[in-house]
Amino acid sequence: MLKLCGFAVSNYYNKVKLSLLEKGIAFEEELAYPSQKDELLRESSMGKVPFLRTDRGVLTESQVLTEYIEDMFPEPALYPQDPFERARCRELIEHLEQHIELPARRLYGEAFFGGKASDETKQEVEKLLTRGTKSLMQLARFDPFIGGSVFTHADCAAWAHLPLLSQATKKIYGRDFLEEFLPAAKPYLKLLAGRPHVQKANNDRKAATEAHMAAKATMAAK
């Protein structure tokens, strides 16, 4: 059986988890945190999560896991069959992660974990996110899903990443970049929220976040 290793606070973990759930694949979950300890590095060479244990060994990097899942379990398909549309789906995932999630991640420390981002970082990220969200609006269809009429791996990625963009930009800039640059994204995310597997993954994420914050509070009190 596949074993997904990581923690449900991670958006990249949740992206892969939702793909597994939507495809109806049996899998187990194992709690693991990013670390540079030798024990983790033996399985995840960069000390990152998520990683996936298979009967042939461990795989790392969330998009690699997505591709493996699709190759091993082609039905139900979460990539379009048409080569061009399949490439479009991958293009959306790449854009979401390289031009939205990656710059937004530089705000997460202050937005969610009590850290501090420099004014220079905030200014730079604001420019990158403005460009990235405007560009995504040109690529996304929201008809009703991000790539068109069917749910795909791109929706798994969008569900995992776009809410964090909204939350982080509201906290850092006092502006919701989804509402400002991607107005169709809010009803789209509401549509996804009605899917049973999204609800399960979201409930698991909320529970993991509450447990993580409680543990941090306990450690800080000692």
Secondary structure as UniProt FT lines:
FT   STRAND          2..6
FT   TURN            8..9
FT   HELIX           11..23
FT   STRAND          27..31
FT   HELIX           38..41
FT   TURN            42..43
FT   TURN            45..46
FT   STRAND          51..54
FT   TURN            55..56
FT   STRAND          57..60
FT   HELIX           62..72
FT   HELIX           83..95
FT   HELIX           96..101
FT   HELIX           102..113
FT   HELIX           119..139
FT   TURN            146..147
FT   HELIX           153..173
FT   HELIX           177..181
FT   TURN            183..184
FT   HELIX           185..193
FT   HELIX           196..221
//
